């Protein structure tokens, strides 16, 4: 039997809303324990799930990794998803750079990378670093106020994207043990003039390796999980405030039945479209939004 699906057609891609078994979802990134812990506490008595998890056609989780982890931990049976065409050009794969603070000695940073088997090369400026990393996707870099460093990973892991990010995670942990601070920033933030002006001599930006969508899918299918904050997906459109009742997601009913119920539930609501740049519940959305409202 074909599963009923609620579809929203946008100018760039179709959003397909359905309910699926939690066990079929493929995670591609490790969770951050304190974030998962907070959600676990919230979901133990779940009244409703506000937003669906964003997935691709293979049910690889693109946005909602922590919700998926907690649903699996709490043995939920079903979860609502919004399925999109991941390979569509309008779906962007970005990354998170690492902003190091309290870098009083850049030599300590260089030594940490070198002791992990990396090779370091000095480059004059950000544009030179960007040019090199455009072609060498299995490498990373460091941006400073006084110049940049291009970093090659050890050959034994250079063809394994998951292993590269694992090593980077270990290096981060070593650097924070040296009392440096670590923040995650969107990769595009470093290209603004204001960011470059604000970067000070005690800071350094680690430019992470570039990933491809195919590499993300391939790793997830093999159940190889990237380190936390590896990917950042920019979805062109997103549904919000679906608010499916939590008790539905643990009921002993068929997949067909819950999807019939879900489609009727959504059909009874109103949907309003909002352009990019909205702030909802304290979060900034740079994508088009389709927000569900109760008709009553």
N, C-alpha and C positions, 0 to 999 in steps of 0.2 A: 504494500500500500504506500502510495506517495505521501510524504509528510507535508501537511499544510504549512505554509510559510507566509509571514506578513512581510511584504516588500515595500521599501521606500526608494523610488527612483530619483536620483539627483542628477545634476548636469554631468557629473564626472564618473559616478559609479552607482551600483545598486546596493542598498543595505538590506540584507536578508535576515529577518529576525525569526529565530526558532528556539525550541528547547531541546537539549541533547543530553545524553548520559554524561555525567561528570568524568567518568573513566576514559572517555575517548579523547579528551583534550590533551594536547601535547605542549608541555611547557618548554621554553627555550632558555630561561634565565633562572638562576638561583634566587631565592627570596632573601629579604632582609629580615632577620628574626624578630626585631622589636615591632616592625610594621605588621608582620604576620600574627604576632601575639596579640596586638590590639584588635585586629580583625576577628581573630578566633573568639575573643571575649564578646565582641559585638554579635557575631553570627550564631552563638550558642542558643540564643532565643530570637531568631530572625523573624521579624514581623513581615518584612518585604525586602526584596532585592531591588535597589533603585535602578541600577544601570546594567545592561548586558555586557558580557565579556566580548571583546573584539577578536575575531579569529579569521584565519584564511580558509581556503577551500579544503585544506588538509586537517583543519581543526588545530592548527598551531596557534597558540595564544599570542596575540600581538599586543594587547593591552588588557590587563586584568590578571596578571600573573599571580599576585598575592591572593586575590579572591578565589582563583582556581585552586591554589595550594590549600587554602583554608577549607574550601568545600570538600576536597579530597580527604583532608585530615578529619573533618567532622562527619565523614561518610554520607554526605548528601547524595541523593540518587541522580537528580537532574540539575541543569543550570541553563539559564537563558543566554544565548549568544547572538551577536550580530556578525554575520559572515560577509566578508568583502573579498574583492579580487585584489589580492596582495600585489600581484605583478603589474597591476594597472599603474601607469606612470604618475598618476595623481597621488598615489600612496607613497609617502617618502620614508626611507630608512635613514635616520640620523643617529647620532651617538652622543654620549655624555663625555666631556673632557673632565679631567681631574684638576682642581685648583688647589695647589699646595700653599700653605701659609707658614709663617715662622721659619722660612728657609734662610737661616743665617749663614749657612755654608753650602753653596751649590756643589762643592766637592763631595759632600756626604751623599747627595742625591746621585751624582755620577758614579760614585763608588758602589752604591747599592745596586744600580743597574749592571755595572761591570761584574760584580761578584755573582750575579745571576747568569753570566755568560753572554751578556749583550755587548755589542760593539757600538761605540759612540763616535760621532763625527760633528765637528763644529760647523754651523752654517751661519751666514751673516745676518739674516733677517727672516721675518715671518713669511714673506712672499717666496723666499728660497725654500723654506721648510715645506710650505704648502705645495710647491711645484714638485718636490721630491716625493711627498706622500701621495700625490695624485697617481703616480705610476707604481710606487712600491707600497701596496696595500697591506703587506704583512710586516710593516714597521710602524714605529711611533716617533714622537718628538717631544721636545721640551721648549716652551716659549718663555723667554725672560725679557726684562727691560733692556738688557745689554747684549742680546744675541740669542741664538737658538741652537739646539742640539738635535741632530738626527740620530735615531737609535735603531739598530738592526737586532732582531731577536736571534737566539741561538739556532743554528741550522736544524737541530734535532726536532724543533717544534715549529719552524717557520711556515710549514704548509698546513698546520693544524690550528685553525682560528680559535677553537675552544681552549686549547693548551696555551696559546699566546695570552688570552685574557686571564687564564688561571695564574700564569706567571706574573702578569701585571698586578693581579690582586695580591699576591704574596709580597711583591715589591712595595705596594701601597701600605700593607700592614707593617713592613719593616720601617718605612719612612715615618708612619705615625708613631711607632715605638720610639723614634728619635725626637719626639715631641713636636713634630710638624703637624699642622692641621690639614684636613682633607675635606673639600666640598666638591659636589658634582655640578657642573654647569653645562648648558646646551652647547653643542659644538659651534653653532652659528654665532654665539655671543662674542667669541674672540675676534670676530671680523669687524666689530663696530669700533669706530674711532674713540668713543667714550670709554670702552673697555680698556683699550690700549693706554689711554691717558691715566686711567685709575690703577692699572697694574703697578705695584711698587717693587722695590728692590728685594724685599723679603718674600716675594711670591714667585711661583713658577706654575705654568700650565702644562700638564701632560696631555698631549694630543694622542688620543687612542687610535689604534689601527682602524682602517675603513673596512666595513663588512658589506657583503652583497646579500640581497634577499634570498638568493639560491643557497648561500652558505647557511643562513638562519634556518631555512626549511630543512636542508639536508641534515644539520645537526639535530634538530628536533625529532626528525623521523628516526634517527639512530639513538634517540633518548640521551644525547650528549648535551649537557646543560652549561650554558655560559655563566660566567661570574655575574653578580648583581650589577646593574647599571651599565650593561654592555650596549644595549640598543635603546633607541628612542624613536618611536613610530609617530609620524605625523599623518593622521587620517584626514582625508578631505571633508568628510561629513560623519556625524555621529548621532545616534539616538540617545536621549536622556529621559530620566523619570519614567521608565517603564513600570517600576514598582510592582513587580509580580509578587503575589503572596508567598511568604516563606514556606508555609506548610505544604503548598503544592509540590515543592521540590523534594519532598521526602515521601510522597504518597506512593503506595503500591499500585500504580496504574500504568497502562501501556504508554509507550512513546507517542503513538498515534493519538491517544485520548488527551494527553497533556498538551499536545500541540493544537488539537482542535479547541481546547479550552483557552489556550494562550492566544490563538488568533482571534477568537470571539472577544476576549478580554481587551485586546488592542483595538479591535474594530469599534468597540463601544467608547473609546476615548477620542479626544480631539488632539490634533498635532499642529503645533505652530513652528514655523521655520524662523531661525534667527541667523543673521550673518555672522561671519568670523569676528572675533574680538570681544566676546561676551565674558563676563565674570559671573559664574553661578556657583553658589555654595563655597565661595572663597577660592575657586579654581579658575584660572584664565584659560579660555579655549580659543585657539587660533584657527579652528575649523568651523564649517557650517554646522549648525545644530538643528535637530528635529526633536522638539520637546513635547512629551505627552502630557495631557491634562485630563482630569476626570471631567466627563460631560455633565455631571450632576452639580 
